Amino acid sequence: MDIRQVDLNLLPVLDTLLRHASVTQAAHELNMSQSAMSSALGRLRGLLGDELFVRSGRGLVATPRA
């Protein structure tokens, strides 16, 4: 992975998702729409080649890679 091609704006998205385990709550904290947060999560997943979060009940659980 070439670090120059990594969108550093995705780091707060990852951090907030790790803390809240909820796309909706993370989006609210970052003043983003839920669809924008889902899109950012999709970009993170593609960049890192991992799901990063899997649905568990009403929340998300981080994978070991996350």
HELIX and SHEET records of a PDB file:
HELIX    1   1 ILE A    3  GLN A    5  5                                   3    
HELIX    2   2 LEU A   10  HIS A   20  1                                  11    
HELIX    3   3 VAL A   23  GLU A   29  1                                   7    
HELIX    4   4 GLN A   34  LEU A   48  1                                  15    
SHEET    1   A 2 PHE A  53  SER A  56  0                                        
SHEET    2   A 2 GLY A  59  ALA A  62 -1                                        
END                                                                             
